[in-house]
Amino acid sequence: MELLELLEQMEDIIESGTTVPFTGGKCLINRDEVLEIIQEIRLKLPDDMKQAKRIAEEKARILAEAQKEAENILNNAESRIAALVDEHEITKKAYEQAEVIISNAKKNAREIRLGTREYADSVLSKVEDILEETLDIIKLNRQELK
């Protein structure tokens, strides 16, 4: 910034000024030189202020964009997390339901096996009874033939 350079020039002029004895540190400086620098500062000040204002506005804009982008990233992350949690819950429920289905299927299979054995035993018992009756009839018939 030119304004800072001008202030440094003025500071150099004051530091290089001749100290007046017995005045408590007062010094003599070239009045025209200092006034010329002050005039340049006045001319440059509005431009530098405008530039500083533009920089401040740009900074505010960049910060607002960064904040908005950060919020978008957070919202996307939260949505993704929610989706993953939902997906996890769905998967968990699916596994739980699968376990229930498998358990029920095993129970049904056991019941069917027991029922089948009981049925087969019942049928075989009836067949045995019929065969015994038939055998008795055959024995009677044979005895009659003798």
Secondary structure as the mmCIF struct_conf table of DSSP 4:
data_model
#
loop_
_struct_conf.conf_type_id
_struct_conf.id
_struct_conf.beg_label_comp_id
_struct_conf.beg_label_asym_id
_struct_conf.beg_label_seq_id
_struct_conf.end_label_comp_id
_struct_conf.end_label_asym_id
_struct_conf.end_label_seq_id
HELX_RH_AL_P HELX_RH_AL_P1 GLU A 2 GLU A 15
TURN_TY1_P TURN_TY1_P1 SER A 16 SER A 16
BEND BEND1 GLY A 17 GLY A 17
STRN STRN1 THR A 18 THR A 19
HELX_LH_PP_P HELX_LH_PP_P1 VAL A 20 VAL A 20
TURN_TY1_P TURN_TY1_P2 PRO A 21 PHE A 22
BEND BEND2 THR A 23 GLY A 25
STRN STRN2 CYS A 27 LEU A 28
HELX_RH_AL_P HELX_RH_AL_P2 ARG A 31 LEU A 145
#
